[in-house]
Amino acid sequence: MKEESVFYQKFSLCPMVTPPLKVDPHLLSDGDNEIYPLSPGKNTLLSLTLWSLRHSHLGSEKKTLPCPFHEQLGHLKEQLGQHLFALLQVQKKNYRQEKKRAAKELFRALKDPSVVIMSDWLKIRGTLKSWTKLWCVLKPGVLLIYKSPKVDHWVGTILLSTCKLIERPSKKDGFCFKLYHPLDQSIWAVKGPKGENVGSITQPLPSSHLIFRAVSELDGRCWMDALELALSCSSLYKLTSKAGRDGEQSSSSASSNLHPSPLTEHELAQAEGRWLHSILVMETDRYSDKSEVEVHEESDNVANENGHRLSEESDMDQSDDLSPALKATSYVEQSQEEIVEAGEAAQTEAVSEENKGLMWTLLKQLRPGMDLSKVVLPTFILEPRSFLDKLSDNYYHANLLSEAVKEKDAYSRLKKILRWYMSGFYKKPKGLKKPYNPVLGETFRCCWHHPETNSCTFYIAEQVSHHPPISAFYVCNKKDGFCINGSILAKSKFYGNSLSAILDGKAKLVFLTRDEEYVITMPYANCKGILYGTMTLELGGKIAISCVKTKCVAELEFKLKPFLGTMGQVNQISGKICHGEEVLATVDGHWDREVYLTECISGQREVLWNPSPEMRKQRLKRRVVQLEQQGQFESERLWRHVTSAILRQDQNRATQEKFLLEEAQRKEARERGGRLWCPRLFTLDSITNEWVYKYTE
């Protein structure tokens, strides 16, 4: 009875009306004769809870426990809930840490050159149905493709997480298998293992699948098995990265002494972010058969409704930070452009009375034969755009180059190239206008979408030197199989009543699928009538388009109007197309109007080029970078105040803004001292002494 009273005082929280029910302290039985042992600690809590849950469904027939026991049971349930919640938090923490550890190990495996599942030469079929032998390196989740075992010659990266693998029957020797996307989407990564933006130049490869050929069936089976393993690793990595992100979002405070993570949250987020952005984001690389336009148009349909907008990763973004890497460059279609009519009238300008004084003041400082590169010109003769922008006028009909690549014989290809070359001259400003001299480090970029091939031609230029003024540019459309690299040294000479702007330099047009290189030169611009007569702008000089491999050459001469010439002698050209020493055809006409080609053998005469209204409607739409996304040294943003003043015809304001830019450049040159300027996008080849785009490979 005394022990019973002690038991009552220990567990009772309210006065007892009836004696407490005697319960066996070791066994507790329910109506189904199931027995739950009661023992101290968590087993007791669990047993009492289970007993309570079972008897809560017995209705009026169940035996109830006294009030003190019910209250004690509720307290035990609360403690059990807290205990289970703590256990769940610990399990979540361990789960997240384990997934982070797996993600870290896989991330290291992908970056570690020693972690390779398999590597060997394989033949890969291109879009032109021809085979290319490439070095393939299989890692967990990705297949890296190189031109050679040297890792510097990266071609592209295939994301195995998006691929299916099947064997492909073949009539030829060897063993074929195919990696493909089941929804016919791109299988290429946007960047290489070292952050490369553009792969090495080979023949174009398909975007949604690749067909491989191994030397023997044994080698092919080995590749199939290895790819199955790599595909499994890819699935594991996707689950790992997803779980890691989900875990971070649901993380809460738990005991910190349970298996601390070897990687901090910030480090893991940066590592996963950079890798997922460069590898797991479904985009095409610069080499891929699938152009950037296709990829970004697909993403535009899902992510935004801007229409006519392209996105590409910025060519200038070399940062490893996560935030800049996630930003994309937006291209928007350019507004209406001005194209004047052909003829001499559009190339003449009468100087107004208020500007004649400025002209005479300027001419007093000049001497015949003097170089004008260091002379500050008045703003009323300026065309409101940069010289880097003006160089892009040659690519509004870049679709002609896409057609030239497909021509079967060298003569037909050269005719198409010559036709494209003539298409760059009929767009000209009204009157006598000169574009801005680019400042050192200035850049300009734009692109043209090809509706017929659903590809895109990209153009980027940089002012790599100021004295002497050298502009380097790079153009590419790797889906259609061509690229152009070149540089221009702009020279100006004063001859008394005339001056000439000489474009000293050359461009190299390469047909990637044919391994043909065409060297192209440019005419000079001549302005006459400075002291007396009407100021008129013309093109003059001899140019050539030559290919060493095919031995085909096109030569043209841009003729200046004779002193006593007629209107029909304005803007005349003449030339020929040769194969070695043999003349195949002659060319004549006007560079801003019709150009005719006459076959030497057959005597057949045809229109090589005619900038008719129908042809002008076929001009590709140029797309430029949005102003808010341009860098400080991109042309439109850099010269925007000068351009705005010129368009408002506020010459004083334009002169002031132009002076501020020139003075800032002089100040920067003084601060730089004797240190050489290092361009961001181009490098000088020490062997050929030519400026080459850094990221072509």
SULZI-V614159 format. One line per field, one symbol per residue. ss: DSSP state (H for helix, E for strand, - for the rest). phi: phi as a letter, one per 30 degrees, with the letter a starting at -180 (. if undefined). burial: 1 if it has 24 or more other ideal C-beta (glycine too) atoms within 12 Angstrom, else 0. A space follows every 50 residues. Layout:
BEGIN
ss = ???
phi = ???
burial = ???
END
This chain:
BEGIN
ss = -HHHHHHHHHH---------------EEE-----EEE----HHHHHHHHH HHHHH---HHH-----HHHHHHHHHHHHHHHHHHHHHHHHHHHHHHHHHH HHHHHHHHHHH------EEEEEEEE-----EEEEEEEEE--EEEEE---- ---EEEEEEHHH-EEEEE------EEEEEE-------E------------ --------EEEEEE--HHHHHHHHHHHHHHHHHHHHHHHHHHHHHHHHH- --------------HHHHHHHHHHHHHHHH-----------HHHHHHHHH HHH-----EEEE---------HHHH---EEEEE----------HHHHEE- --HHHHHHHHHHH-------E-------HHHEEEEEHHHHHHHHH---HH HHHHHH---HHHHHHHHHHHHH-----------EEE------EEEEEEEE ----EEEEEEEEEEE----EEEEEEEE----EEEEEEEEEEEEE---EEE EEEEEEEEEEE----EEEEE---EEEEE------EEEEEEEEEEEEE--- -EEEEEEE--------HHH--EEEEEEEE--EEEEEEEEE----EEEEE- ----EEEEE---HHHHH----EEEE-HHH----EHHHH-HHHHHHHH--- HHHHHHHHHHHHHHHHHHHHHH---------EEE------EEE----
phi = .dddddddddcdcbddcbedddcedcbbccdcidccdcbdjdddeddddd ddddddcdiddddccdeddddddddddddddddddddddddddddddddd ddddddddddddddcbdaaadbcbdddciccbdbdcbcbejbbccbdadd ddcdcabcdddcccbbdbdbdddjbcbbcbcdcicdccddbddcidcbdd dbddcdccabccbcdbdddddddddddedddddddddddddddddddddc dbdbddccheddbdddddddddddddddcdddbccddeeddddddddddd dccabdihbcbbdddcdcdcdddddddcdccbdddeccbdddjdddccac ddddcddddddddddcbeiddcdccdcdddccddadddddddddbdbddd ddddedddcdddddddddddeddccddbddicbbddddddidbbbaabdc ddchcbccbbbbdcacbddbccbbbabdddjbabbabbcdcbbcbjcbbb cccdlacccccddchcbccbcbdccbcbiddbicdbcbcbjcbbbbbddc icbccbbdcdddecdcddcdidbaaacbbicddcacbakbdcbdbcbcdd ddidcbddaaddedddddedddbcdeedcdddcdedddcdddddddddic ddddddddddddddddddddddiddddcddcbbddddchbdbddcdc
burial = 00000000001000000000000000010000000101000001111111 11001000000000110110011001100100000000000110111111 01110110111000111111111111100011111111111111111000 00111111111111100000000111111110001111111110111111 11111111111111000011001101110110110111011011101100 00010000001010000110111111111111111111111111111110 00000000111111111000000010011111010000010101011110 10000000100110010000011001111111111111111111111111 11111010011011111111111111111011111111111111111111 00101111111111110011111111111111111111111111100111 11111111111111011111111111111100001111111011111001 01111111111000000001111111110000011111111111111100 00000001111000100011111111001110111111111110110000 10011011001100100000000000101111100000011111111
END
